[in-house]
């Protein structure tokens, strides 16, 4: 790193902001470059850096993934200041604001790292800098494996670029790498399922393609460039899905519990997973050889959306025997403001001191029961009693709400649905409550000191980023948390983490009663909704779902009159990201007077050329419509990786 790019940072508060502002995107609910908006508040004192608060805006806006851009800068700043009220701060109190040029342009973004996308570098630092002592005194191999760059701060490129690094006692070397996330993006589009659902379905059925079929395409997939790889995989998936006769001729172990279509998807995704692991291993092998990395002395750091692939993380750890695993719970784009800040502090402080201690940097709320008591929905409130909560878990599921929210896309024991892992019916109940497919797995929380007694080749997994095989002699005791292949995606809790004290003590009490140091845990949210953030939202969920027992900040709340509930606990979102209906119509008339359709506008946004046309000019608005219609006619669908090349032909 070039020391000349350093600039003194004053002590005080800093804000890292990962959002978008776009009027057309807001009016027509069009995804605009970024998703999973997030903001983080930091405090600097000398070289000491502290993360104060982390906001994932889907929790405050109640819009899943919050990819809806703010209408204008004024709306964005109003929302940010609303969040900062918790600390009696405003944007004016910040020394600097980073990450979103529309809010504040404090500094250059990439510095001397012009060969790599800013988005990729921030992903990288969201994990490699989680513990500055390891960064400056140890060794780290970091891989940022996301889908594509962020065009708010990176110019549109022909294809996505990914970045990795090797850190040896504070000396960092960057290199280009590749990401299996491309494969999952194609599968998501073709099968119309989220990546997590596809991953679960891959493991849920026994159906798989015969090896000879895979061998025909495997080498081509591994050696092709990005565009070729996507095309080949697309053909493979379409071939499997469209032709039943061909499918049945090339599979084994057909699973009668699933539909034909589910069997097809499961078989295809097994191959995507195998290829993903091969891609990751191939690049790690190259890095080990080129940089003379000794895995046993090196931490593996994974960041980017593909890092949510728990089986791959565990496979890499067990194959290479890395010293440890460094990743944040907000490993996908919900962790960008974490990386933005850590990357900027790193660039401007000779040696920063920072440690990401736990996952619980989200919102905290007190509980006022008065209103729902008056409405007749609360029968009794009592203190947390260990004997009682074990009874409740066995009878479960129960709603569990505790102190500050965890950050990241997975519930880590502060906003959860909990239950007894010994009973397979508990898995069925939890999936029914959450409106999920019957085969979706339920994750366990495990006492860290017992993880090796219950799981093969296991180690600490505080952020639910690893999958381990349940030991064969234990599987019958924990049927609810076992995948069909005997594996389980686990979270470990430690007696040394003060933020996990309540959940640790509860599992200990359950262990004392049952001999099982594990409970079921799944996120506290309904289908298509963000994880619950406030006590009122937890109570609304329980009353709507017919759940009697809710624990809020150490109090047991027993509910009644569920049948008479009519959304009395519903509260307004904390921040506003939509215009009022009348204002929206007024703005739409002003900005899009010639009524270019939402579909055309969305396509133009995906192609990153929406700013090239003036919608207030009738001729240009008409031209945009015609160009997009012609592209649809020729291509049939869009590919975000090659749109710009195709666009130049029209």
C-alpha positions in Angstrom: 0.0 0.0 0.0 1.2 3.5 -0.8 1.6 5.5 2.4 1.1 8.7 0.4 -2.6 8.0 0.2 -3.0 8.1 3.9 -4.8 11.2 5.4 -5.1 11.9 9.0 -8.5 10.9 10.5 -9.7 13.0 13.4 -11.2 11.4 16.5 -14.9 11.2 16.6 -17.9 9.5 14.9 -17.9 8.2 11.4 -20.7 6.8 9.3 -20.6 4.2 6.7 -23.5 4.2 4.3 -24.5 1.6 1.7 -27.7 2.9 0.0 -29.0 4.2 -3.3 -30.9 7.3 -4.2 -32.9 7.2 -7.5 -36.3 8.9 -8.2 -37.4 6.5 -11.0 -36.3 3.5 -9.0 -38.2 4.6 -6.0 -41.4 5.4 -8.0 -41.5 2.1 -9.9 -39.9 -0.1 -7.2 -37.0 -0.9 -9.4 -33.8 -2.5 -8.0 -31.0 0.0 -8.6 -27.4 -1.5 -8.3 -27.5 -2.1 -4.6 -29.6 -4.3 -2.3 -29.7 -5.1 1.4 -29.0 -1.5 2.3 -27.0 -1.1 5.5 -25.5 1.7 7.6 -23.0 1.5 10.4 -21.9 4.0 13.1 -18.2 4.0 14.3 -16.2 5.8 16.9 -12.4 6.6 16.6 -10.2 7.4 19.5 -6.5 7.5 18.5 -5.9 4.2 16.7 -8.8 2.5 18.5 -11.9 1.8 16.3 -15.2 0.8 17.8 -18.4 -0.4 16.0 -21.2 1.4 17.8 -24.3 0.3 15.8 -25.3 -1.6 12.7 -28.5 -1.0 10.8 -29.7 -3.3 8.1 -32.5 -1.2 6.6 -34.8 -4.0 5.9 -35.4 -4.2 9.6 -36.3 -0.6 9.9 -38.2 -0.2 6.6 -39.9 -3.7 6.8 -39.1 -4.3 3.1 -37.3 -7.6 2.5 -33.7 -7.1 1.3 -34.5 -3.3 1.1 -33.4 -2.8 -2.5 -35.8 0.1 -2.9 -33.8 3.3 -3.5 -34.6 6.5 -1.6 -36.5 9.0 -3.7 -34.0 11.8 -3.1 -31.1 12.9 -0.9 -33.5 14.7 1.5 -35.5 11.5 2.1 -32.2 9.5 2.7 -30.8 12.0 5.1 -34.1 12.2 7.0 -34.0 8.4 7.4 -30.4 8.4 8.5 -30.9 11.1 11.1 -33.9 9.2 12.4 -31.6 6.2 13.1 -28.9 8.4 14.7 -31.4 9.8 17.1 -30.7 6.7 19.3 -27.3 8.4 20.2 -28.6 12.0 20.0 -26.5 12.4 16.9 -27.1 13.7 13.3 -25.2 13.6 10.1 -23.7 17.0 11.0 -22.0 15.3 14.0 -20.0 12.9 11.8 -16.4 13.6 11.1 -16.8 11.9 7.7 -19.5 9.8 5.9 -18.3 7.1 3.5 -19.8 4.7 1.0 -22.5 6.6 -0.9 -21.4 9.5 -3.0 -24.8 11.1 -3.1 -24.8 11.6 0.7 -21.2 12.8 1.1 -18.1 12.7 -1.0 -15.4 12.7 1.7 -12.6 10.8 0.0 -11.6 8.8 -3.1 -12.9 5.3 -2.9 -10.3 2.8 -4.2 -7.1 4.8 -3.6 -4.3 3.0 -5.5 -6.3 -0.3 -5.9 -7.6 0.7 -9.4 -7.4 -2.9 -10.7 -10.1 -4.1 -8.4 -13.7 -3.1 -7.8 -14.4 -1.0 -4.7 -17.3 -3.4 -4.0 -14.9 -6.4 -4.0 -12.3 -4.6 -1.8 -15.0 -3.7 0.8 -16.3 -7.3 0.8 -12.7 -8.4 1.4 -12.1 -6.1 4.3 -15.5 -6.9 6.0 -13.8 -10.2 6.9 -10.0 -10.0 6.8 -10.0 -7.1 9.2 -12.4 -8.5 11.8 -9.6 -8.9 14.2 -6.7 -6.4 13.6 -4.4 -8.4 15.8 -4.7 -11.4 13.4 -4.3 -9.1 10.4 -1.1 -7.4 11.7 0.5 -10.4 13.5 -0.9 -13.5 11.7 -1.6 -14.8 8.2 -4.8 -14.6 6.3 -6.0 -15.9 2.9 -9.0 -13.8 1.8 -11.5 -14.4 -1.0 -14.3 -12.1 -1.9 -16.8 -14.2 -3.8 -19.8 -12.1 -4.6 -21.9 -11.9 -7.8 -20.9 -8.6 -9.4 -19.6 -5.1 -8.8 -21.5 -2.2 -7.4 -22.0 0.5 -10.0 -22.7 3.3 -7.5 -18.9 3.5 -6.9 -17.5 1.3 -9.8 -17.8 2.0 -13.5 -19.7 -0.6 -15.4 -17.4 -3.3 -16.6 -17.6 -5.9 -19.3 -17.7 -8.7 -16.7 -17.5 -8.9 -12.9 -14.1 -8.8 -11.2 -13.4 -10.5 -8.0 -10.5 -9.9 -5.6 -8.6 -12.0 -3.1 -5.6 -11.3 -0.9 -2.9 -12.9 1.1 -2.0 -11.1 4.3 1.3 -11.9 6.1 1.8 -9.9 9.3 0.1 -6.8 7.9 1.6 -7.0 4.5 -1.2 -7.5 1.9 -1.0 -8.7 -1.7 -4.1 -8.6 -3.9 -4.9 -10.8 -6.8 -7.8 -11.5 -9.2 -10.0 -14.5 -8.4 -13.2 -16.1 -9.6 -16.6 -16.6 -7.9 -19.0 -19.5 -8.0 -21.8 -17.0 -7.3 -22.3 -16.7 -11.1 -23.4 -20.3 -11.2 -26.0 -19.8 -8.5 -27.3 -16.6 -10.1 -28.0 -18.5 -13.3 -29.7 -21.3 -11.4 -31.8 -18.8 -9.4 -33.1 -17.2 -12.6 -33.8 -20.5 -14.3 -35.4 -22.3 -11.4 -37.0 -19.2 -9.8 -35.9 -20.0 -6.3 -33.6 -18.2 -3.9 -30.1 -19.6 -3.5 -30.7 -20.8 0.1 -33.8 -22.8 -1.1 -31.8 -24.3 -4.0 -29.0 -25.3 -1.6 -31.5 -26.9 0.8 -33.2 -28.8 -2.1 -29.8 -30.1 -3.4 -29.3 -31.8 -0.1 -32.9 -32.8 0.6 -33.4 -35.5 -2.1 -31.3 -38.5 -3.0 -31.6 -37.9 -6.8 -28.4 -37.3 -8.7 -27.1 -37.3 -12.2 -24.9 -40.3 -13.2 -21.2 -39.4 -13.3 -20.7 -39.9 -17.0 -23.1 -37.1 -17.7 -21.3 -34.7 -15.4 -17.9 -35.6 -16.9 -19.0 -34.5 -20.3 -19.4 -30.9 -19.2 -17.3 -30.5 -16.1 -13.9 -29.7 -17.7 -15.6 -27.2 -20.1 -17.3 -25.4 -17.2 -14.1 -25.2 -15.2 -11.9 -23.9 -18.0 -14.4 -21.5 -19.7 -14.6 -17.8 -19.1 -17.5 -16.1 -17.3 -19.9 -15.7 -20.2 -19.3 -19.2 -21.6 -19.6 -20.7 -18.1 -23.0 -19.1 -17.6 -24.2 -20.2 -21.0 -23.1 -23.8 -20.6 -24.7 -24.1 -17.1 -27.9 -22.5 -18.5 -28.1 -25.1 -21.2 -27.5 -27.9 -18.7 -30.2 -26.7 -16.4 -32.7 -26.1 -19.1 -32.0 -29.5 -20.6 -32.7 -31.2 -17.3 -35.9 -29.3 -16.6 -37.5 -29.5 -20.1 -37.0 -33.1 -21.1 -38.3 -35.8 -18.7 -37.1 -38.7 -20.8 -33.6 -37.4 -21.0 -33.7 -36.7 -17.3 -34.7 -40.2 -16.3 -32.1 -41.7 -18.6 -29.3 -39.8 -16.8 -30.1 -40.0 -13.1 -29.9 -42.5 -10.2 -31.6 -42.8 -6.8 -34.8 -41.0 -7.8 -36.6 -39.8 -4.7 -40.4 -40.5 -4.6 -41.0 -38.0 -1.8 -40.5 -35.1 -4.2 -42.2 -34.0 -7.4 -40.4 -34.7 -10.7 -39.6 -31.0 -11.0 -38.1 -30.9 -7.5 -36.0 -34.0 -8.3 -34.7 -32.2 -11.4 -33.8 -29.1 -9.5 -32.1 -31.2 -6.7 -30.1 -33.1 -9.2 -29.0 -30.0 -11.1 -28.0 -28.2 -7.9 -25.9 -31.1 -6.7 -23.8 -30.5 -9.8 -23.7 -26.8 -9.2 -22.5 -27.4 -5.7 -19.8 -29.8 -6.9 -18.6 -27.3 -9.5 -18.6 -24.5 -6.9 -16.3 -26.5 -4.6 -14.0 -27.3 -7.5 -13.8 -23.6 -8.4 -12.9 -22.6 -4.9 -10.4 -25.4 -4.5 -8.7 -24.6 -7.8 -8.1 -21.0 -6.8 -7.0 -21.9 -3.2 -4.5 -24.4 -4.7 -3.1 -21.6 -7.0 -2.8 -19.2 -4.1 -1.1 -21.7 -1.8 1.5 -22.5 -4.5 2.1 -18.9 -5.7 2.3 -17.2 -2.3 3.8 -20.2 -0.4 0.9 -20.2 2.1 0.9 -22.7 4.9 -2.8 -23.4 5.7 -2.1 -24.6 9.2 -0.6 -21.2 10.0 -3.2 -19.2 8.0 -6.8 -18.1 8.6 -9.3 -18.6 5.7 -11.4 -15.5 5.2 -14.5 -15.7 3.0 -16.8 -12.8 2.1 -19.5 -12.1 -0.4 -22.8 -13.7 -1.0 -21.4 -17.1 -1.9 -19.9 -17.3 1.6 -23.4 -18.2 2.9 -22.7 -21.6 1.3 -22.0 -23.5 4.5 -21.1 -26.9 3.0 -18.4 -25.2 0.9 -16.9 -23.4 3.9 -16.7 -26.6 5.9 -15.3 -28.5 3.0 -12.5 -26.0 2.5 -11.7 -25.9 6.2 -11.5 -29.7 6.5 -9.6 -30.3 3.3 -6.9 -27.7 3.8 -6.8 -27.6 7.7 -6.7 -23.8 7.9 -5.8 -22.4 11.3 -9.2 -20.7 11.6 -12.1 -19.1 9.8 -12.6 -15.4 9.6 -16.0 -14.1 8.3 -18.7 -11.7 9.5 -22.3 -12.7 10.0 -23.4 -10.1 7.4 -21.3 -11.9 4.8 -23.4 -10.9 1.8 -24.1 -7.3 0.7 -25.7 -6.6 4.1 -22.0 -6.4 5.3 -20.9 -3.7 2.8 -20.9 -0.8 5.3 -18.8 -2.9 7.6 -16.2 -3.4 4.9 -16.4 0.2 3.6 -15.4 1.5 7.1 -12.8 -1.1 7.8 -11.2 -0.6 4.4 -11.1 3.2 4.9 -9.8 3.1 8.4 -7.1 0.6 7.2 -6.0 3.0 4.4 -5.7 6.0 6.7 -4.3 4.6 10.0 -0.8 3.2 10.4 -2.1 0.4 12.6 -5.7 0.4 13.6 -7.0 -1.6 16.6 -10.3 -3.3 16.1 -12.1 -6.5 17.0 -15.5 -7.6 15.9 -16.6 -9.2 19.2 -20.0 -10.7 18.4 -23.0 -10.4 16.1 -25.3 -8.3 18.2 -24.8 -4.7 17.0 -28.4 -4.2 15.9 -31.3 -2.3 17.5 -32.4 -2.7 21.1 -35.9 -1.9 22.4 -37.7 -1.8 25.7 -41.1 -3.6 26.0 -44.3 -1.8 26.9 -47.1 -4.3 27.4 -49.8 -1.8 28.4 -51.6 -1.5 25.1 -51.9 -5.2 24.3 -52.9 -5.9 27.9 -55.7 -3.4 27.6 -56.7 -5.0 24.3 -57.0 -8.4 26.0 -54.2 -10.3 24.3 -51.8 -10.8 27.2 -52.8 -13.2 30.0 -49.7 -13.1 32.1 -46.1 -11.7 32.2 -43.5 -13.4 34.4 -39.8 -13.5 34.9 -37.6 -16.0 33.0 -37.5 -19.3 34.8 -35.3 -22.1 33.5 -37.6 -25.0 34.4 -40.5 -23.2 32.8 -38.6 -22.4 29.6 -37.5 -26.0 29.1 -41.1 -27.0 29.4 -42.0 -24.3 26.8 -39.3 -25.5 24.4 -40.5 -29.1 24.7 -44.1 -27.9 24.0 -42.9 -25.3 21.5 -42.2 -23.6 19.2 -41.7 -20.4 21.2 -40.9 -16.9 20.1 -37.6 -15.6 21.5 -36.7 -11.9 21.5 -33.6 -10.8 23.4 -31.8 -7.5 23.7 -29.9 -6.1 20.6 -30.7 -7.7 17.2 -28.1 -9.8 15.5 -26.8 -8.6 12.2 -26.7 -10.6 8.9 -29.4 -12.7 7.2 -29.5 -15.5 9.8 -31.0 -15.6 13.2 -28.3 -16.1 15.8 -30.4 -16.4 19.0 -31.8 -12.9 19.6 -34.7 -12.9 17.1 -35.6 -16.6 16.8 -38.2 -19.3 16.8 -36.9 -22.0 19.2 -37.9 -25.6 19.8 -37.0 -29.1 20.9 -34.6 -30.8 18.4 -35.5 -34.3 19.5 -38.9 -34.3 17.9 -39.2 -34.5 14.1 -42.6 -32.9 14.5 -40.9 -29.8 15.7 -39.3 -29.3 12.3 -42.7 -29.8 10.6 -44.3 -27.2 13.0 -41.6 -24.6 12.4 -41.8 -25.0 8.6 -45.6 -24.7 8.8 -45.4 -21.6 10.9 -42.9 -20.0 8.4 -44.8 -21.2 5.3 -41.7 -23.1 4.1 -41.5 -26.4 2.1 -41.6 -29.5 4.3 -38.1 -30.5 3.4 -36.4 -27.2 4.5 -33.9 -27.9 7.3 -34.0 -26.3 10.7 -30.7 -25.1 12.2 -29.5 -25.9 15.7 -27.8 -23.8 18.3 -25.2 -25.9 20.1 -23.2 -25.3 23.3 -19.7 -24.8 21.9 -17.9 -27.1 24.4 -20.0 -30.1 23.2 -19.9 -29.5 19.5 -17.2 -32.2 18.9 -19.2 -34.8 20.9 -22.2 -34.4 18.5 -20.7 -33.5 15.1 -17.9 -34.9 13.0 -14.8 -32.7 12.3 -16.5 -29.7 14.0 -15.2 -26.5 15.4 -16.7 -23.2 16.6 -19.3 -21.7 14.2 -20.7 -18.6 15.9 -22.3 -17.1 12.8 -24.0 -20.2 11.4 -21.6 -20.4 8.4 -20.6 -24.1 8.6 -22.3 -27.5 8.1 -21.1 -30.6 9.9 -22.2 -34.2 9.9 -24.1 -35.3 13.0 -22.4 -38.3 14.6 -24.2 -41.5 13.6 -24.9 -42.5 17.2 -26.5 -39.1 17.9 -28.8 -38.6 14.9 -31.8 -40.3 16.4 -31.7 -37.9 19.3 -31.8 -34.8 17.2 -34.1 -35.6 14.3 -35.5 -32.1 13.9 -32.1 -30.6 13.0 -30.8 -33.3 10.7 -30.7 -32.9 6.9 -31.4 -36.1 4.9 -27.7 -36.6 4.4 -27.1 -36.5 8.2 -25.6 -33.0 8.1 -26.7 -29.9 10.0 -25.9 -26.1 9.6 -25.0 -25.1 13.1 -24.4 -22.1 15.3 -22.3 -22.5 18.4 -22.6 -20.4 21.6 -19.9 -19.8 24.1 -20.0 -19.3 27.9 -17.4 -16.5 27.5 -19.6 -14.3 25.3 -21.7 -12.0 27.5 -24.1 -11.2 24.6 -25.0 -14.9 24.4 -25.5 -15.4 28.1 -29.3 -15.9 28.2 -29.4 -18.3 25.2 -26.4 -20.2 26.6 -28.0 -20.6 30.0 -31.3 -21.8 28.4 -29.5 -24.5 26.3 -27.6 -25.5 29.4 -30.9 -26.0 31.3 -32.3 -28.0 28.4 -29.1 -30.1 28.3 -29.4 -30.8 32.0 -33.0 -32.0 31.6 -32.7 -33.9 28.3 -29.0 -34.8 27.8 -29.0 -32.8 24.5 -26.9 -29.6 24.4 -28.8 -28.4 21.4 -32.1 -26.6 20.5 -33.8 -25.8 17.2 -33.4 -22.3 15.9 -34.9 -20.6 12.9 -35.3 -16.9 12.1 -38.3 -15.0 13.5 -40.0 -13.9 10.3 -42.8 -14.9 8.0 -42.3 -15.8 4.3 -41.2 -12.8 2.3 -40.6 -10.6 5.4 -37.5 -9.4 7.2 -36.5 -10.8 10.5 -38.5 -9.2 13.4 -36.8 -6.2 14.9 -39.2 -4.8 17.6 -41.2 -6.4 20.5 -44.4 -5.4 18.8 -43.4 -7.2 15.7 -42.6 -10.4 17.7 -46.0 -10.2 19.4 -47.8 -9.6 16.1 -46.1 -12.7 14.7 -47.0 -14.9 17.6 -50.7 -13.7 17.7 -51.0 -14.2 13.9 -49.4 -17.7 14.1 -51.3 -19.0 17.2 -48.1 -19.2 19.3 -48.8 -18.8 23.0 -45.4 -18.2 24.5 -43.2 -15.2 23.7 -40.0 -14.3 25.6 -39.0 -10.6 25.4 -35.8 -9.4 27.0 -36.0 -12.0 29.8 -39.7 -11.8 30.4 -42.2 -14.6 29.7 -45.3 -13.3 28.0 -48.3 -15.7 27.8 -50.8 -14.7 25.1 -54.5 -15.3 24.6 -57.4 -14.5 22.4 -55.5 -15.2 19.2 -58.7 -15.7 17.2 -59.8 -12.2 18.0 -56.5 -10.6 17.0 -56.8 -8.1 14.2 -53.3 -6.6 13.8 -53.5 -4.5 16.9 -49.7 -4.9 17.5 -48.8 -3.7 14.0 -46.6 -0.5 14.1 -45.4 1.8 11.5 -41.9 1.3 10.0 -39.1 3.2 11.7 -37.9 4.8 8.5 -39.8 5.9 5.4 -38.6 4.9 2.0 -41.8 5.4 0.0 -43.6 8.6 -1.0 -47.2 9.2 0.0 -49.6 8.0 -2.7 -50.6 11.5 -3.8 -47.0 12.7 -3.9 -46.0 9.6 -5.8 -48.5 10.2 -8.6 -47.5 13.8 -8.8 -43.8 12.9 -9.2 -44.5 10.2 -11.6 -46.4 12.6 -13.9 -43.5 15.0 -13.7 -40.6 12.5 -14.2 -42.2 10.1 -16.7 -44.8 12.2 -18.6 -44.8 9.9 -21.7 -45.5 6.8 -19.5 -42.6 4.5 -20.4 -43.6 1.2 -18.8 -42.1 -0.2 -15.6 -40.7 -3.2 -17.5 -38.9 -1.0 -20.0 -37.5 1.2 -17.2 -36.4 -1.9 -15.2 -34.5 -3.3 -18.2 -32.8 0.1 -18.7 -31.7 0.1 -15.1 -30.3 -3.4 -15.4 -28.4 -2.4 -18.5 -27.0 0.7 -16.6 -28.0 3.0 -19.4 -31.1 4.6 -17.9 -29.3 7.9 -17.5 -28.6 8.0 -21.3 -32.3 8.8 -22.1 -34.3 11.9 -21.0 -37.8 10.6 -20.1 -39.2 14.1 -20.3 -38.3 14.2 -24.0 -41.0 12.4 -26.0 -38.6 11.3 -28.8 -36.0 9.9 -26.4 -38.7 8.2 -24.3 -40.0 6.5 -27.4 -36.5 5.5 -28.6 -35.8 3.9 -25.2 -39.0 1.8 -25.5 -38.2 0.7 -29.0 -34.6 -0.3 -28.3 -35.5 -2.4 -25.2 -38.4 -4.1 -27.1 -36.0 -5.0 -29.9 -33.5 -6.5 -27.3 -36.3 -8.5 -25.7 -37.3 -9.9 -29.1 -33.7 -11.0 -30.0 -32.5 -12.1 -26.6 -35.6 -13.2 -24.8 -34.1 -12.4 -21.4 -31.4 -10.2 -19.9 -28.0 -11.2 -18.6 -26.5 -8.6 -16.3 -23.0 -9.6 -17.3 -23.2 -8.9 -21.0 -25.8 -6.3 -21.5 -23.5 -3.4 -22.3 -21.9 -5.3 -25.2 -25.3 -6.1 -26.7 -26.6 -2.6 -26.1 -23.9 -1.1 -28.3 -25.4 -3.0 -31.3 -28.7 -1.1 -31.1 
